[in-house]
Amino acid sequence: MPKKRKSGGRSKGSKGKPVTVHCAKCGRLVPRDKAKKKTRYQSVVDPKIYKDLKKQGAIIPKRQVIQYYCVKCAVHYRLVKIRSKDERKGP
Ligand SMILES: [Zn+2]
């Protein structure tokens, strides 16, 4: 069967089986090298309190949230786009 991508959409090479992660939207188990990683910075405090504190000039720490998405969800939520054959990386 012909392959759409040489790597199968992954970056593991000949490493063997990598760690699997859960998709943040649908919960599907995906290998970490295939999943789309998205880092967000979330405020520690409640958004309502955040506004008031910001007015007073307080420095509010932000928490880093790393989320993984499966390919299906990444396309649906427009993190990545479907590319045509000549736009894709590699053969
Ligand atoms: Zn998903």
PDB file of the backbone (N, CA, C, O) and the ligand in Angstrom, with CONECT records:
HET     ZN  A 101       1
ATOM      1  N   MET A   1       0.834  -1.197   0.000  1.00  0.00           N
ATOM      2  CA  MET A   1       0.000   0.000   0.000  1.00  0.00           C
ATOM      3  C   MET A   1       0.875   1.256   0.000  1.00  0.00           C
ATOM      4  O   MET A   1       1.837   1.329   0.765  1.00  0.00           O
ATOM      5  N   PRO A   2       0.561   2.244  -0.843  1.00  0.00           N
ATOM      6  CA  PRO A   2       1.388   3.454  -0.852  1.00  0.00           C
ATOM      7  C   PRO A   2       1.193   4.250   0.427  1.00  0.00           C
ATOM      8  O   PRO A   2       0.120   4.243   1.031  1.00  0.00           O
ATOM      9  N   LYS A   3       2.254   4.936   0.824  1.00  0.00           N
ATOM     10  CA  LYS A   3       2.204   5.727   2.056  1.00  0.00           C
ATOM     11  C   LYS A   3       1.966   7.181   1.730  1.00  0.00           C
ATOM     12  O   LYS A   3       2.505   7.704   0.755  1.00  0.00           O
ATOM     13  N   LYS A   4       1.162   7.832   2.542  1.00  0.00           N
ATOM     14  CA  LYS A   4       0.905   9.260   2.357  1.00  0.00           C
ATOM     15  C   LYS A   4       2.143  10.054   2.777  1.00  0.00           C
ATOM     16  O   LYS A   4       2.547  11.004   2.107  1.00  0.00           O
ATOM     17  N   ARG A   5       2.740   9.640   3.908  1.00  0.00           N
ATOM     18  CA  ARG A   5       3.971  10.275   4.383  1.00  0.00           C
ATOM     19  C   ARG A   5       5.005   9.209   4.661  1.00  0.00           C
ATOM     20  O   ARG A   5       4.681   8.103   5.093  1.00  0.00           O
ATOM     21  N   LYS A   6       6.248   9.556   4.407  1.00  0.00           N
ATOM     22  CA  LYS A   6       7.347   8.605   4.632  1.00  0.00           C
ATOM     23  C   LYS A   6       7.450   8.238   6.115  1.00  0.00           C
ATOM     24  O   LYS A   6       7.755   7.100   6.471  1.00  0.00           O
ATOM     25  N   SER A   7       7.186   9.240   6.974  1.00  0.00           N
ATOM     26  CA  SER A   7       7.317   9.034   8.424  1.00  0.00           C
ATOM     27  C   SER A   7       6.032   8.525   9.065  1.00  0.00           C
ATOM     28  O   SER A   7       6.025   8.173  10.245  1.00  0.00           O
ATOM     29  N   GLY A   8       4.947   8.482   8.299  1.00  0.00           N
ATOM     30  CA  GLY A   8       3.651   8.130   8.867  1.00  0.00           C
ATOM     31  C   GLY A   8       3.117   9.221   9.779  1.00  0.00           C
ATOM     32  O   GLY A   8       2.267   8.961  10.631  1.00  0.00           O
ATOM     33  N   GLY A   9       3.617  10.455   9.601  1.00  0.00           N
ATOM     34  CA  GLY A   9       3.187  11.579  10.433  1.00  0.00           C
ATOM     35  C   GLY A   9       3.847  11.596  11.793  1.00  0.00           C
ATOM     36  O   GLY A   9       3.377  12.286  12.697  1.00  0.00           O
ATOM     37  N   ARG A  10       4.917  10.856  11.956  1.00  0.00           N
ATOM     38  CA  ARG A  10       5.570  10.727  13.259  1.00  0.00           C
ATOM     39  C   ARG A  10       7.036  11.148  13.167  1.00  0.00           C
ATOM     40  O   ARG A  10       7.556  11.405  12.080  1.00  0.00           O
ATOM     41  N   SER A  11       7.686  11.214  14.315  1.00  0.00           N
ATOM     42  CA  SER A  11       9.085  11.641  14.319  1.00  0.00           C
ATOM     43  C   SER A  11       9.957  10.685  15.129  1.00  0.00           C
ATOM     44  O   SER A  11      10.980  11.089  15.683  1.00  0.00           O
ATOM     45  N   LYS A  12       9.560   9.449  15.195  1.00  0.00           N
ATOM     46  CA  LYS A  12      10.295   8.539  16.070  1.00  0.00           C
ATOM     47  C   LYS A  12      11.468   7.834  15.401  1.00  0.00           C
ATOM     48  O   LYS A  12      12.385   7.385  16.089  1.00  0.00           O
ATOM     49  N   GLY A  13      11.458   7.725  14.071  1.00  0.00           N
ATOM     50  CA  GLY A  13      12.534   7.016  13.400  1.00  0.00           C
ATOM     51  C   GLY A  13      12.530   5.543  13.756  1.00  0.00           C
ATOM     52  O   GLY A  13      11.506   4.871  13.628  1.00  0.00           O
ATOM     53  N   SER A  14      13.676   5.036  14.207  1.00  0.00           N
ATOM     54  CA  SER A  14      13.750   3.614  14.558  1.00  0.00           C
ATOM     55  C   SER A  14      13.823   3.416  16.070  1.00  0.00           C
ATOM     56  O   SER A  14      14.441   2.468  16.556  1.00  0.00           O
ATOM     57  N   LYS A  15      13.186   4.318  16.799  1.00  0.00           N
ATOM     58  CA  LYS A  15      13.288   4.310  18.256  1.00  0.00           C
ATOM     59  C   LYS A  15      12.453   3.243  18.950  1.00  0.00           C
ATOM     60  O   LYS A  15      12.712   2.922  20.110  1.00  0.00           O
ATOM     61  N   GLY A  16      11.476   2.698  18.278  1.00  0.00           N
ATOM     62  CA  GLY A  16      10.592   1.747  18.942  1.00  0.00           C
ATOM     63  C   GLY A  16       9.351   2.426  19.463  1.00  0.00           C
ATOM     64  O   GLY A  16       8.989   3.511  19.008  1.00  0.00           O
ATOM     65  N   LYS A  17       8.698   1.791  20.418  1.00  0.00           N
ATOM     66  CA  LYS A  17       7.414   2.320  20.882  1.00  0.00           C
ATOM     67  C   LYS A  17       7.612   3.452  21.884  1.00  0.00           C
ATOM     68  O   LYS A  17       8.240   3.250  22.924  1.00  0.00           O
ATOM     69  N   PRO A  18       7.086   4.639  21.589  1.00  0.00           N
ATOM     70  CA  PRO A  18       7.245   5.760  22.511  1.00  0.00           C
ATOM     71  C   PRO A  18       6.129   5.790  23.561  1.00  0.00           C
ATOM     72  O   PRO A  18       5.255   4.924  23.585  1.00  0.00           O
ATOM     73  N   VAL A  19       6.180   6.791  24.411  1.00  0.00           N
ATOM     74  CA  VAL A  19       5.159   6.995  25.441  1.00  0.00           C
ATOM     75  C   VAL A  19       3.863   7.433  24.762  1.00  0.00           C
ATOM     76  O   VAL A  19       3.883   8.218  23.814  1.00  0.00           O
ATOM     77  N   THR A  20       2.758   6.927  25.247  1.00  0.00           N
ATOM     78  CA  THR A  20       1.477   7.362  24.700  1.00  0.00           C
ATOM     79  C   THR A  20       0.858   8.414  25.624  1.00  0.00           C
ATOM     80  O   THR A  20       1.035   8.377  26.842  1.00  0.00           O
ATOM     81  N   VAL A  21       0.136   9.342  25.018  1.00  0.00           N
ATOM     82  CA  VAL A  21      -0.544  10.394  25.784  1.00  0.00           C
ATOM     83  C   VAL A  21      -2.021  10.420  25.390  1.00  0.00           C
ATOM     84  O   VAL A  21      -2.415   9.907  24.343  1.00  0.00           O
ATOM     85  N   HIS A  22      -2.814  11.024  26.252  1.00  0.00           N
ATOM     86  CA  HIS A  22      -4.233  11.156  25.964  1.00  0.00           C
ATOM     87  C   HIS A  22      -4.485  12.475  25.246  1.00  0.00           C
ATOM     88  O   HIS A  22      -3.902  13.506  25.582  1.00  0.00           O
ATOM     89  N   CYS A  23      -5.364  12.420  24.253  1.00  0.00           N
ATOM     90  CA  CYS A  23      -5.777  13.640  23.566  1.00  0.00           C
ATOM     91  C   CYS A  23      -6.597  14.492  24.531  1.00  0.00           C
ATOM     92  O   CYS A  23      -7.431  13.970  25.272  1.00  0.00           O
ATOM     93  N   ALA A  24      -6.357  15.815  24.521  1.00  0.00           N
ATOM     94  CA  ALA A  24      -7.027  16.717  25.465  1.00  0.00           C
ATOM     95  C   ALA A  24      -8.514  16.878  25.159  1.00  0.00           C
ATOM     96  O   ALA A  24      -9.296  17.214  26.048  1.00  0.00           O
ATOM     97  N   LYS A  25      -8.903  16.644  23.919  1.00  0.00           N
ATOM     98  CA  LYS A  25     -10.300  16.849  23.537  1.00  0.00           C
ATOM     99  C   LYS A  25     -11.113  15.561  23.579  1.00  0.00           C
ATOM    100  O   LYS A  25     -12.199  15.531  24.158  1.00  0.00           O
ATOM    101  N   CYS A  26     -10.596  14.502  22.971  1.00  0.00           N
ATOM    102  CA  CYS A  26     -11.412  13.292  22.860  1.00  0.00           C
ATOM    103  C   CYS A  26     -10.907  12.149  23.739  1.00  0.00           C
ATOM    104  O   CYS A  26     -11.600  11.145  23.903  1.00  0.00           O
ATOM    105  N   GLY A  27      -9.715  12.290  24.301  1.00  0.00           N
ATOM    106  CA  GLY A  27      -9.215  11.258  25.199  1.00  0.00           C
ATOM    107  C   GLY A  27      -8.558  10.079  24.525  1.00  0.00           C
ATOM    108  O   GLY A  27      -8.168   9.121  25.192  1.00  0.00           O
ATOM    109  N   ARG A  28      -8.431  10.132  23.222  1.00  0.00           N
ATOM    110  CA  ARG A  28      -7.817   9.047  22.483  1.00  0.00           C
ATOM    111  C   ARG A  28      -6.341   8.904  22.841  1.00  0.00           C
ATOM    112  O   ARG A  28      -5.646   9.902  23.031  1.00  0.00           O
ATOM    113  N   LEU A  29      -5.865   7.668  22.931  1.00  0.00           N
ATOM    114  CA  LEU A  29      -4.454   7.427  23.209  1.00  0.00           C
ATOM    115  C   LEU A  29      -3.659   7.605  21.924  1.00  0.00           C
ATOM    116  O   LEU A  29      -3.918   6.930  20.928  1.00  0.00           O
ATOM    117  N   VAL A  30      -2.690   8.513  21.950  1.00  0.00           N
ATOM    118  CA  VAL A  30      -1.843   8.749  20.781  1.00  0.00           C
ATOM    119  C   VAL A  30      -0.379   8.717  21.187  1.00  0.00           C
ATOM    120  O   VAL A  30      -0.034   9.175  22.276  1.00  0.00           O
ATOM    121  N   PRO A  31       0.494   8.183  20.329  1.00  0.00           N
ATOM    122  CA  PRO A  31       1.927   8.250  20.620  1.00  0.00           C
ATOM    123  C   PRO A  31       2.382   9.703  20.691  1.00  0.00           C
ATOM    124  O   PRO A  31       1.952  10.537  19.895  1.00  0.00           O
ATOM    125  N   ARG A  32       3.255   9.997  21.652  1.00  0.00           N
ATOM    126  CA  ARG A  32       3.631  11.390  21.901  1.00  0.00           C
ATOM    127  C   ARG A  32       4.329  12.040  20.711  1.00  0.00           C
ATOM    128  O   ARG A  32       4.197  13.247  20.509  1.00  0.00           O
ATOM    129  N   ASP A  33       5.063  11.269  19.926  1.00  0.00           N
ATOM    130  CA  ASP A  33       5.758  11.860  18.783  1.00  0.00           C
ATOM    131  C   ASP A  33       4.802  12.193  17.640  1.00  0.00           C
ATOM    132  O   ASP A  33       5.147  12.967  16.747  1.00  0.00           O
ATOM    133  N   LYS A  34       3.601  11.609  17.665  1.00  0.00           N
ATOM    134  CA  LYS A  34       2.622  11.896  16.619  1.00  0.00           C
ATOM    135  C   LYS A  34       1.655  12.999  17.043  1.00  0.00           C
ATOM    136  O   LYS A  34       1.161  13.755  16.207  1.00  0.00           O
ATOM    137  N   ALA A  35       1.391  13.084  18.335  1.00  0.00           N
ATOM    138  CA  ALA A  35       0.421  14.043  18.860  1.00  0.00           C
ATOM    139  C   ALA A  35       0.897  15.472  18.650  1.00  0.00           C
ATOM    140  O   ALA A  35       2.098  15.741  18.629  1.00  0.00           O
ATOM    141  N   LYS A  36      -0.064  16.395  18.494  1.00  0.00           N
ATOM    142  CA  LYS A  36       0.261  17.815  18.331  1.00  0.00           C
ATOM    143  C   LYS A  36       0.276  18.462  19.708  1.00  0.00           C
ATOM    144  O   LYS A  36      -0.698  18.395  20.458  1.00  0.00           O
ATOM    145  N   LYS A  37       1.409  19.092  20.022  1.00  0.00           N
ATOM    146  CA  LYS A  37       1.596  19.675  21.348  1.00  0.00           C
ATOM    147  C   LYS A  37       1.215  21.150  21.334  1.00  0.00           C
ATOM    148  O   LYS A  37       1.592  21.893  20.428  1.00  0.00           O
ATOM    149  N   LYS A  38       0.470  21.560  22.340  1.00  0.00           N
ATOM    150  CA  LYS A  38       0.058  22.964  22.429  1.00  0.00           C
ATOM    151  C   LYS A  38       0.316  23.438  23.856  1.00  0.00           C
ATOM    152  O   LYS A  38      -0.179  22.845  24.814  1.00  0.00           O
ATOM    153  N   THR A  39       1.087  24.499  23.987  1.00  0.00           N
ATOM    154  CA  THR A  39       1.386  25.047  25.309  1.00  0.00           C
ATOM    155  C   THR A  39       0.596  26.331  25.520  1.00  0.00           C
ATOM    156  O   THR A  39       0.657  27.251  24.704  1.00  0.00           O
ATOM    157  N   ARG A  40      -0.142  26.384  26.614  1.00  0.00           N
ATOM    158  CA  ARG A  40      -0.912  27.570  26.957  1.00  0.00           C
ATOM    159  C   ARG A  40      -0.447  28.078  28.313  1.00  0.00           C
ATOM    160  O   ARG A  40       0.063  27.314  29.133  1.00  0.00           O
ATOM    161  N   TYR A  41      -0.627  29.373  28.540  1.00  0.00           N
ATOM    162  CA  TYR A  41      -0.294  29.948  29.839  1.00  0.00           C
ATOM    163  C   TYR A  41      -1.572  30.402  30.520  1.00  0.00           C
ATOM    164  O   TYR A  41      -2.271  31.298  30.047  1.00  0.00           O
ATOM    165  N   GLN A  42      -1.855  29.765  31.633  1.00  0.00           N
ATOM    166  CA  GLN A  42      -3.117  29.995  32.311  1.00  0.00           C
ATOM    167  C   GLN A  42      -2.861  30.707  33.634  1.00  0.00           C
ATOM    168  O   GLN A  42      -1.896  30.418  34.341  1.00  0.00           O
ATOM    169  N   SER A  43      -3.740  31.634  33.944  1.00  0.00           N
ATOM    170  CA  SER A  43      -3.602  32.357  35.201  1.00  0.00           C
ATOM    171  C   SER A  43      -3.964  31.447  36.383  1.00  0.00           C
ATOM    172  O   SER A  43      -4.849  30.597  36.285  1.00  0.00           O
ATOM    173  N   VAL A  44      -3.261  31.647  37.490  1.00  0.00           N
ATOM    174  CA  VAL A  44      -3.498  30.803  38.663  1.00  0.00           C
ATOM    175  C   VAL A  44      -4.800  31.208  39.363  1.00  0.00           C
ATOM    176  O   VAL A  44      -5.519  30.370  39.907  1.00  0.00           O
ATOM    177  N   VAL A  45      -5.083  32.526  39.333  1.00  0.00           N
ATOM    178  CA  VAL A  45      -6.269  33.024  40.036  1.00  0.00           C
ATOM    179  C   VAL A  45      -7.499  33.066  39.126  1.00  0.00           C
ATOM    180  O   VAL A  45      -7.394  32.940  37.906  1.00  0.00           O
ATOM    181  N   ASP A  46      -8.659  33.245  39.748  1.00  0.00           N
ATOM    182  CA  ASP A  46      -9.935  33.334  39.041  1.00  0.00           C
ATOM    183  C   ASP A  46      -9.946  34.557  38.116  1.00  0.00           C
ATOM    184  O   ASP A  46      -9.411  35.602  38.488  1.00  0.00           O
ATOM    185  N   PRO A  47     -10.547  34.453  36.909  1.00  0.00           N
ATOM    186  CA  PRO A  47     -10.547  35.582  35.969  1.00  0.00           C
ATOM    187  C   PRO A  47     -11.143  36.877  36.519  1.00  0.00           C
ATOM    188  O   PRO A  47     -10.692  37.965  36.162  1.00  0.00           O
ATOM    189  N   LYS A  48     -12.158  36.766  37.390  1.00  0.00           N
ATOM    190  CA  LYS A  48     -12.782  37.977  37.959  1.00  0.00           C
ATOM    191  C   LYS A  48     -11.815  38.697  38.900  1.00  0.00           C
ATOM    192  O   LYS A  48     -11.702  39.923  38.887  1.00  0.00           O
ATOM    193  N   ILE A  49     -11.131  37.912  39.705  1.00  0.00           N
ATOM    194  CA  ILE A  49     -10.169  38.481  40.654  1.00  0.00           C
ATOM    195  C   ILE A  49      -8.952  39.000  39.896  1.00  0.00           C
ATOM    196  O   ILE A  49      -8.333  39.987  40.293  1.00  0.00           O
ATOM    197  N   TYR A  50      -8.620  38.326  38.803  1.00  0.00           N
ATOM    198  CA  TYR A  50      -7.464  38.676  37.985  1.00  0.00           C
ATOM    199  C   TYR A  50      -7.549  40.122  37.496  1.00  0.00           C
ATOM    200  O   TYR A  50      -6.554  40.847  37.509  1.00  0.00           O
ATOM    201  N   LYS A  51      -8.745  40.538  37.064  1.00  0.00           N
ATOM    202  CA  LYS A  51      -8.948  41.892  36.553  1.00  0.00           C
ATOM    203  C   LYS A  51      -8.657  42.939  37.622  1.00  0.00           C
ATOM    204  O   LYS A  51      -7.977  43.936  37.378  1.00  0.00           O
ATOM    205  N   ASP A  52      -9.195  42.680  38.818  1.00  0.00           N
ATOM    206  CA  ASP A  52      -9.011  43.621  39.933  1.00  0.00           C
ATOM    207  C   ASP A  52      -7.552  43.714  40.345  1.00  0.00           C
ATOM    208  O   ASP A  52      -7.021  44.800  40.575  1.00  0.00           O
ATOM    209  N   LEU A  53      -6.926  42.572  40.431  1.00  0.00           N
ATOM    210  CA  LEU A  53      -5.515  42.541  40.832  1.00  0.00           C
ATOM    211  C   LEU A  53      -4.639  43.260  39.810  1.00  0.00           C
ATOM    212  O   LEU A  53      -3.676  43.940  40.165  1.00  0.00           O
ATOM    213  N   LYS A  54      -4.995  43.095  38.523  1.00  0.00           N
ATOM    214  CA  LYS A  54      -4.234  43.716  37.440  1.00  0.00           C
ATOM    215  C   LYS A  54      -4.323  45.252  37.535  1.00  0.00           C
ATOM    216  O   LYS A  54      -3.349  45.961  37.284  1.00  0.00           O
ATOM    217  N   LYS A  55      -5.497  45.734  37.898  1.00  0.00           N
ATOM    218  CA  LYS A  55      -5.713  47.181  38.048  1.00  0.00           C
ATOM    219  C   LYS A  55      -4.834  47.758  39.153  1.00  0.00           C
ATOM    220  O   LYS A  55      -4.329  48.877  39.060  1.00  0.00           O
ATOM    221  N   GLN A  56      -4.669  46.954  40.200  1.00  0.00           N
ATOM    222  CA  GLN A  56      -3.855  47.393  41.335  1.00  0.00           C
ATOM    223  C   GLN A  56      -2.353  47.296  41.022  1.00  0.00           C
ATOM    224  O   GLN A  56      -1.513  47.784  41.778  1.00  0.00           O
ATOM    225  N   GLY A  57      -2.049  46.667  39.913  1.00  0.00           N
ATOM    226  CA  GLY A  57      -0.653  46.570  39.493  1.00  0.00           C
ATOM    227  C   GLY A  57       0.097  45.409  40.091  1.00  0.00           C
ATOM    228  O   GLY A  57       1.320  45.453  40.220  1.00  0.00           O
ATOM    229  N   ALA A  58      -0.620  44.379  40.453  1.00  0.00           N
ATOM    230  CA  ALA A  58       0.025  43.196  41.032  1.00  0.00           C
ATOM    231  C   ALA A  58       0.604  42.316  39.927  1.00  0.00           C
ATOM    232  O   ALA A  58       0.101  42.280  38.804  1.00  0.00           O
ATOM    233  N   ILE A  59       1.657  41.621  40.276  1.00  0.00           N
ATOM    234  CA  ILE A  59       2.247  40.666  39.330  1.00  0.00           C
ATOM    235  C   ILE A  59       1.657  39.287  39.635  1.00  0.00           C
ATOM    236  O   ILE A  59       1.842  38.729  40.717  1.00  0.00           O
ATOM    237  N   ILE A  60       0.952  38.770  38.652  1.00  0.00           N
ATOM    238  CA  ILE A  60       0.254  37.506  38.863  1.00  0.00           C
ATOM    239  C   ILE A  60       0.970  36.384  38.085  1.00  0.00           C
ATOM    240  O   ILE A  60       1.148  36.486  36.871  1.00  0.00           O
ATOM    241  N   PRO A  61       1.370  35.335  38.778  1.00  0.00           N
ATOM    242  CA  PRO A  61       2.056  34.247  38.086  1.00  0.00           C
ATOM    243  C   PRO A  61       1.115  33.476  37.162  1.00  0.00           C
ATOM    244  O   PRO A  61      -0.089  33.380  37.403  1.00  0.00           O
ATOM    245  N   LYS A  62       1.698  32.936  36.108  1.00  0.00           N
ATOM    246  CA  LYS A  62       0.904  32.140  35.170  1.00  0.00           C
ATOM    247  C   LYS A  62       1.427  30.724  35.151  1.00  0.00           C
ATOM    248  O   LYS A  62       2.626  30.469  35.257  1.00  0.00           O
ATOM    249  N   ARG A  63       0.497  29.823  35.014  1.00  0.00           N
ATOM    250  CA  ARG A  63       0.844  28.409  35.023  1.00  0.00           C
ATOM    251  C   ARG A  63       0.914  27.893  33.584  1.00  0.00           C
ATOM    252  O   ARG A  63       0.079  28.225  32.744  1.00  0.00           O
ATOM    253  N   GLN A  64       1.924  27.078  33.330  1.00  0.00           N
ATOM    254  CA  GLN A  64       2.088  26.514  31.984  1.00  0.00           C
ATOM    255  C   GLN A  64       1.254  25.238  31.868  1.00  0.00           C
ATOM    256  O   GLN A  64       1.365  24.332  32.695  1.00  0.00           O
ATOM    257  N   VAL A  65       0.431  25.183  30.843  1.00  0.00           N
ATOM    258  CA  VAL A  65      -0.400  24.003  30.619  1.00  0.00           C
ATOM    259  C   VAL A  65      -0.044  23.416  29.263  1.00  0.00           C
ATOM    260  O   VAL A  65      -0.196  24.070  28.231  1.00  0.00           O
ATOM    261  N   ILE A  66       0.425  22.191  29.276  1.00  0.00           N
ATOM    262  CA  ILE A  66       0.776  21.516  28.020  1.00  0.00           C
ATOM    263  C   ILE A  66      -0.342  20.537  27.663  1.00  0.00           C
ATOM    264  O   ILE A  66      -0.726  19.686  28.466  1.00  0.00           O
ATOM    265  N   GLN A  67      -0.847  20.677  26.450  1.00  0.00           N
ATOM    266  CA  GLN A  67      -1.910  19.789  25.999  1.00  0.00           C
ATOM    267  C   GLN A  67      -1.513  19.116  24.708  1.00  0.00           C
ATOM    268  O   GLN A  67      -0.898  19.717  23.828  1.00  0.00           O
ATOM    269  N   TYR A  68      -1.882  17.852  24.619  1.00  0.00           N
ATOM    270  CA  TYR A  68      -1.620  17.087  23.405  1.00  0.00           C
ATOM    271  C   TYR A  68      -2.940  16.835  22.689  1.00  0.00           C
ATOM    272  O   TYR A  68      -3.966  16.575  23.318  1.00  0.00           O
ATOM    273  N   TYR A  69      -2.893  16.917  21.369  1.00  0.00           N
ATOM    274  CA  TYR A  69      -4.087  16.672  20.580  1.00  0.00           C
ATOM    275  C   TYR A  69      -3.807  15.554  19.579  1.00  0.00           C
ATOM    276  O   TYR A  69      -2.706  15.462  19.035  1.00  0.00           O
ATOM    277  N   CYS A  70      -4.797  14.714  19.341  1.00  0.00           N
ATOM    278  CA  CYS A  70      -4.662  13.717  18.284  1.00  0.00           C
ATOM    279  C   CYS A  70      -4.805  14.445  16.942  1.00  0.00           C
ATOM    280  O   CYS A  70      -5.260  15.589  16.903  1.00  0.00           O
ATOM    281  N   VAL A  71      -4.427  13.798  15.866  1.00  0.00           N
ATOM    282  CA  VAL A  71      -4.415  14.452  14.549  1.00  0.00           C
ATOM    283  C   VAL A  71      -5.822  14.886  14.139  1.00  0.00           C
ATOM    284  O   VAL A  71      -6.021  15.961  13.574  1.00  0.00           O
ATOM    285  N   LYS A  72      -6.785  14.025  14.437  1.00  0.00           N
ATOM    286  CA  LYS A  72      -8.169  14.317  14.075  1.00  0.00           C
ATOM    287  C   LYS A  72      -8.641  15.608  14.741  1.00  0.00           C
ATOM    288  O   LYS A  72      -9.225  16.473  14.088  1.00  0.00           O
ATOM    289  N   CYS A  73      -8.385  15.732  16.049  1.00  0.00           N
ATOM    290  CA  CYS A  73      -8.812  16.920  16.798  1.00  0.00           C
ATOM    291  C   CYS A  73      -7.989  18.143  16.400  1.00  0.00           C
ATOM    292  O   CYS A  73      -8.525  19.250  16.336  1.00  0.00           O
ATOM    293  N   ALA A  74      -6.698  17.961  16.132  1.00  0.00           N
ATOM    294  CA  ALA A  74      -5.827  19.070  15.740  1.00  0.00           C
ATOM    295  C   ALA A  74      -6.319  19.696  14.440  1.00  0.00           C
ATOM    296  O   ALA A  74      -6.256  20.914  14.274  1.00  0.00           O
ATOM    297  N   VAL A  75      -6.804  18.876  13.525  1.00  0.00           N
ATOM    298  CA  VAL A  75      -7.347  19.385  12.263  1.00  0.00           C
ATOM    299  C   VAL A  75      -8.686  20.054  12.514  1.00  0.00           C
ATOM    300  O   VAL A  75      -8.970  21.116  11.960  1.00  0.00           O
ATOM    301  N   HIS A  76      -9.512  19.431  13.353  1.00  0.00           N
ATOM    302  CA  HIS A  76     -10.847  19.965  13.628  1.00  0.00           C
ATOM    303  C   HIS A  76     -10.776  21.317  14.334  1.00  0.00           C
ATOM    304  O   HIS A  76     -11.540  22.228  14.015  1.00  0.00           O
ATOM    305  N   TYR A  77      -9.864  21.446  15.287  1.00  0.00           N
ATOM    306  CA  TYR A  77      -9.737  22.700  16.033  1.00  0.00           C
ATOM    307  C   TYR A  77      -8.723  23.654  15.396  1.00  0.00           C
ATOM    308  O   TYR A  77      -8.325  24.643  16.013  1.00  0.00           O
ATOM    309  N   ARG A  78      -8.317  23.364  14.194  1.00  0.00           N
ATOM    310  CA  ARG A  78      -7.459  24.215  13.359  1.00  0.00           C
ATOM    311  C   ARG A  78      -6.100  24.548  13.967  1.00  0.00           C
ATOM    312  O   ARG A  78      -5.610  25.669  13.835  1.00  0.00           O
ATOM    313  N   LEU A  79      -5.501  23.572  14.628  1.00  0.00           N
ATOM    314  CA  LEU A  79      -4.125  23.747  15.085  1.00  0.00           C
ATOM    315  C   LEU A  79      -3.191  23.485  13.919  1.00  0.00           C
ATOM    316  O   LEU A  79      -2.151  24.129  13.782  1.00  0.00           O
ATOM    317  N   VAL A  80      -3.570  22.541  13.087  1.00  0.00           N
ATOM    318  CA  VAL A  80      -2.817  22.234  11.876  1.00  0.00           C
ATOM    319  C   VAL A  80      -3.783  22.214  10.696  1.00  0.00           C
ATOM    320  O   VAL A  80      -4.995  22.086  10.865  1.00  0.00           O
ATOM    321  N   LYS A  81      -3.226  22.342   9.519  1.00  0.00           N
ATOM    322  CA  LYS A  81      -4.062  22.320   8.322  1.00  0.00           C
ATOM    323  C   LYS A  81      -3.672  21.146   7.436  1.00  0.00           C
ATOM    324  O   LYS A  81      -2.531  20.683   7.453  1.00  0.00           O
ATOM    325  N   ILE A  82      -4.628  20.686   6.677  1.00  0.00           N
ATOM    326  CA  ILE A  82      -4.355  19.623   5.723  1.00  0.00           C
ATOM    327  C   ILE A  82      -3.582  20.234   4.564  1.00  0.00           C
ATOM    328  O   ILE A  82      -3.982  21.248   3.993  1.00  0.00           O
ATOM    329  N   ARG A  83      -2.450  19.585   4.225  1.00  0.00           N
ATOM    330  CA  ARG A  83      -1.620  20.116   3.147  1.00  0.00           C
ATOM    331  C   ARG A  83      -1.702  19.203   1.931  1.00  0.00           C
ATOM    332  O   ARG A  83      -1.869  17.989   2.047  1.00  0.00           O
ATOM    333  N   SER A  84      -1.579  19.824   0.766  1.00  0.00           N
ATOM    334  CA  SER A  84      -1.611  19.044  -0.463  1.00  0.00           C
ATOM    335  C   SER A  84      -0.284  18.320  -0.635  1.00  0.00           C
ATOM    336  O   SER A  84       0.673  18.556   0.102  1.00  0.00           O
ATOM    337  N   LYS A  85      -0.249  17.449  -1.607  1.00  0.00           N
ATOM    338  CA  LYS A  85       0.914  16.558  -1.797  1.00  0.00           C
ATOM    339  C   LYS A  85       2.226  17.308  -1.927  1.00  0.00           C
ATOM    340  O   LYS A  85       3.228  16.914  -1.331  1.00  0.00           O
ATOM    341  N   ASP A  86       2.233  18.404  -2.713  1.00  0.00           N
ATOM    342  CA  ASP A  86       3.496  19.131  -2.924  1.00  0.00           C
ATOM    343  C   ASP A  86       3.830  20.070  -1.782  1.00  0.00           C
ATOM    344  O   ASP A  86       4.951  20.572  -1.703  1.00  0.00           O
ATOM    345  N   GLU A  87       2.871  20.315  -0.892  1.00  0.00           N
ATOM    346  CA  GLU A  87       3.121  21.184   0.268  1.00  0.00           C
ATOM    347  C   GLU A  87       3.714  20.398   1.439  1.00  0.00           C
ATOM    348  O   GLU A  87       4.333  20.970   2.335  1.00  0.00           O
ATOM    349  N   ARG A  88       3.516  19.095   1.416  1.00  0.00           N
ATOM    350  CA  ARG A  88       3.983  18.272   2.529  1.00  0.00           C
ATOM    351  C   ARG A  88       5.497  18.208   2.577  1.00  0.00           C
ATOM    352  O   ARG A  88       6.178  18.301   1.555  1.00  0.00           O
ATOM    353  N   LYS A  89       6.014  18.043   3.813  1.00  0.00           N
ATOM    354  CA  LYS A  89       7.462  17.900   3.974  1.00  0.00           C
ATOM    355  C   LYS A  89       7.878  16.505   3.528  1.00  0.00           C
ATOM    356  O   LYS A  89       7.156  15.531   3.742  1.00  0.00           O
ATOM    357  N   GLY A  90       9.020  16.423   2.922  1.00  0.00           N
ATOM    358  CA  GLY A  90       9.565  15.117   2.552  1.00  0.00           C
ATOM    359  C   GLY A  90       8.775  14.428   1.455  1.00  0.00           C
ATOM    360  O   GLY A  90       7.732  14.933   1.041  1.00  0.00           O
ATOM    361  N   PRO A  91       9.242  13.298   0.981  1.00  0.00           N
ATOM    362  CA  PRO A  91       8.561  12.590  -0.084  1.00  0.00           C
ATOM    363  C   PRO A  91       7.328  11.815   0.418  1.00  0.00           C
ATOM    364  O   PRO A  91       6.646  11.162  -0.372  1.00  0.00           O
TER     365      PRO A  91
HETATM  366 ZN    ZN A 101      -8.606  13.833  19.902  1.00  0.00          ZN2+
END
